[in-house]
Amino acid sequence: MALLFASLSAFSQTEYGVASYYSDYYEGRRTASGETFRQAELTAAHKTLPFGTLVRVYAPDGSSSVVVTITDRGPFTRGRVIDLSKAAAERIGLVRRGLMPVTVEVLENHTAETYVK
């Protein structure tokens, strides 16, 4: 996984694509990191970023953003770059839309333990 992360950081640590959010079906299930998924937490799934990585996800117009912790793998639907928890999706207006283009920015030198909300 470190090699894949290094590849992303070599470009600019910014990714553009479509975001979606988890259905309620996944509430209480285990994520790929072993954590229990909770819709009320600010978490997300990404295909390659290491677990515990903090990323800021921006709405298309830049008017809102949310910081999430990567705790799962996915999305596995072509063209999507990140799956957000419902709480995170609500903060950027994704729940109303279902899918939306976003910018995903890796926050360097931050982990979930050091980020101050």
C-alpha positions as a Markdown table, in Angstrom:
| # | Residue | x | y | z |
|---|---|---|---|---|
| 1 | Met | 0.0 | 0.0 | 0.0 |
| 2 | Ala | 2.8 | 2.4 | 0.7 |
| 3 | Leu | 3.9 | 2.3 | -2.9 |
| 4 | Leu | 0.4 | 3.2 | -4.1 |
| 5 | Phe | 0.3 | 6.1 | -1.7 |
| 6 | Ala | 3.7 | 7.3 | -2.8 |
| 7 | Ser | 2.3 | 7.3 | -6.4 |
| 8 | Leu | -0.6 | 9.5 | -5.4 |
| 9 | Ser | 1.6 | 11.9 | -3.5 |
| 10 | Ala | 4.1 | 12.2 | -6.4 |
| 11 | Phe | 1.3 | 13.8 | -8.5 |
| 12 | Ser | 0.0 | 16.4 | -6.0 |
| 13 | Gln | -1.9 | 14.5 | -3.4 |
| 14 | Thr | -5.1 | 15.7 | -5.0 |
| 15 | Glu | -7.6 | 13.6 | -6.9 |
| 16 | Tyr | -10.7 | 14.5 | -8.8 |
| 17 | Gly | -13.7 | 12.2 | -9.4 |
| 18 | Val | -17.1 | 11.2 | -8.3 |
| 19 | Ala | -18.1 | 10.6 | -4.7 |
| 20 | Ser | -20.9 | 8.5 | -3.4 |
| 21 | Tyr | -21.9 | 7.5 | 0.1 |
| 22 | Tyr | -22.6 | 4.3 | 2.0 |
| 23 | Ser | -26.1 | 2.9 | 2.2 |
| 24 | Asp | -27.6 | 2.3 | 5.7 |
| 25 | Tyr | -27.1 | -1.4 | 4.9 |
| 26 | Tyr | -23.4 | -1.2 | 6.0 |
| 27 | Glu | -24.2 | 0.3 | 9.5 |
| 28 | Gly | -22.5 | -1.8 | 12.1 |
| 29 | Arg | -20.5 | -3.9 | 9.7 |
| 30 | Arg | -16.7 | -4.3 | 9.7 |
| 31 | Thr | -14.6 | -2.2 | 7.4 |
| 32 | Ala | -11.5 | -3.4 | 5.7 |
| 33 | Ser | -9.5 | -1.8 | 8.5 |
| 34 | Gly | -11.3 | -3.9 | 11.1 |
| 35 | Glu | -13.3 | -0.9 | 12.5 |
| 36 | Thr | -17.0 | -1.0 | 12.8 |
| 37 | Phe | -18.7 | 1.3 | 10.3 |
| 38 | Arg | -20.9 | 4.0 | 11.7 |
| 39 | Gln | -22.9 | 6.5 | 9.5 |
| 40 | Ala | -22.5 | 9.2 | 12.1 |
| 41 | Glu | -18.7 | 9.2 | 12.0 |
| 42 | Leu | -16.6 | 11.2 | 9.5 |
| 43 | Thr | -15.0 | 8.3 | 7.6 |
| 44 | Ala | -14.6 | 7.1 | 4.0 |
| 45 | Ala | -13.4 | 4.4 | 1.7 |
| 46 | His | -10.6 | 4.8 | -0.8 |
| 47 | Lys | -9.0 | 2.2 | -3.1 |
| 48 | Thr | -5.4 | 2.9 | -2.2 |
| 49 | Leu | -4.7 | 5.4 | 0.6 |
| 50 | Pro | -3.5 | 3.8 | 3.9 |
| 51 | Phe | -6.0 | 3.4 | 6.7 |
| 52 | Gly | -5.9 | 6.4 | 9.0 |
| 53 | Thr | -5.1 | 8.9 | 6.3 |
| 54 | Leu | -7.0 | 12.1 | 6.6 |
| 55 | Val | -8.4 | 13.7 | 3.5 |
| 56 | Arg | -10.4 | 16.8 | 2.8 |
| 57 | Val | -13.2 | 16.3 | 0.3 |
| 58 | Tyr | -14.5 | 19.5 | -1.4 |
| 59 | Ala | -17.9 | 20.0 | -3.0 |
| 60 | Pro | -17.7 | 20.9 | -6.7 |
| 61 | Asp | -18.1 | 24.7 | -6.2 |
| 62 | Gly | -15.7 | 24.7 | -3.2 |
| 63 | Ser | -18.3 | 26.2 | -0.9 |
| 64 | Ser | -18.1 | 23.3 | 1.5 |
| 65 | Ser | -15.7 | 20.6 | 2.5 |
| 66 | Val | -15.3 | 17.8 | 5.1 |
| 67 | Val | -12.3 | 16.1 | 6.6 |
| 68 | Val | -12.6 | 12.3 | 6.8 |
| 69 | Thr | -10.5 | 9.4 | 7.9 |
| 70 | Ile | -9.9 | 6.5 | 5.5 |
| 71 | Thr | -11.1 | 3.3 | 7.2 |
| 72 | Asp | -12.3 | 1.1 | 4.3 |
| 73 | Arg | -11.5 | 0.0 | 0.7 |
| 74 | Gly | -13.6 | 1.1 | -2.2 |
| 75 | Pro | -15.5 | 2.3 | -4.0 |
| 76 | Phe | -15.5 | -0.5 | -6.5 |
| 77 | Thr | -17.8 | 1.2 | -9.1 |
| 78 | Arg | -15.9 | 2.5 | -12.1 |
| 79 | Gly | -15.4 | 6.3 | -12.1 |
| 80 | Arg | -15.9 | 6.8 | -8.3 |
| 81 | Val | -12.9 | 7.9 | -6.2 |
| 82 | Ile | -14.3 | 7.9 | -2.6 |
| 83 | Asp | -17.3 | 6.6 | -0.6 |
| 84 | Leu | -18.3 | 8.8 | 2.3 |
| 85 | Ser | -20.2 | 8.0 | 5.5 |
| 86 | Lys | -23.6 | 9.7 | 5.6 |
| 87 | Ala | -22.5 | 12.3 | 8.1 |
| 88 | Ala | -19.6 | 13.3 | 5.8 |
| 89 | Ala | -21.9 | 13.3 | 2.8 |
| 90 | Glu | -24.4 | 15.6 | 4.5 |
| 91 | Arg | -21.7 | 18.2 | 5.2 |
| 92 | Ile | -21.0 | 18.7 | 1.5 |
| 93 | Gly | -24.5 | 18.3 | 0.2 |
| 94 | Leu | -24.0 | 14.8 | -1.3 |
| 95 | Val | -27.0 | 13.1 | 0.3 |
| 96 | Arg | -29.4 | 15.2 | -1.7 |
| 97 | Arg | -27.6 | 14.4 | -4.9 |
| 98 | Gly | -26.5 | 10.8 | -4.4 |
| 99 | Leu | -23.4 | 11.3 | -6.5 |
| 100 | Met | -21.3 | 14.4 | -7.1 |
| 101 | Pro | -17.9 | 15.4 | -8.5 |
| 102 | Val | -15.4 | 16.2 | -5.8 |
| 103 | Thr | -11.8 | 17.1 | -5.1 |
| 104 | Val | -10.0 | 14.8 | -2.6 |
| 105 | Glu | -6.9 | 16.3 | -1.0 |
| 106 | Val | -4.6 | 14.3 | 1.2 |
| 107 | Leu | -3.7 | 16.2 | 4.4 |
| 108 | Glu | 0.0 | 15.7 | 4.8 |
| 109 | Asn | 1.5 | 15.1 | 8.2 |
| 110 | His | -1.9 | 14.6 | 9.8 |
| 111 | Thr | -3.4 | 11.5 | 11.3 |
| 112 | Ala | -6.8 | 11.1 | 12.9 |
| 113 | Glu | -5.1 | 11.5 | 16.3 |
| 114 | Thr | -3.5 | 14.9 | 15.5 |
| 115 | Tyr | -6.2 | 16.6 | 13.6 |
| 116 | Val | -8.1 | 19.2 | 15.5 |
| 117 | Lys | -11.6 | 19.9 | 14.3 |
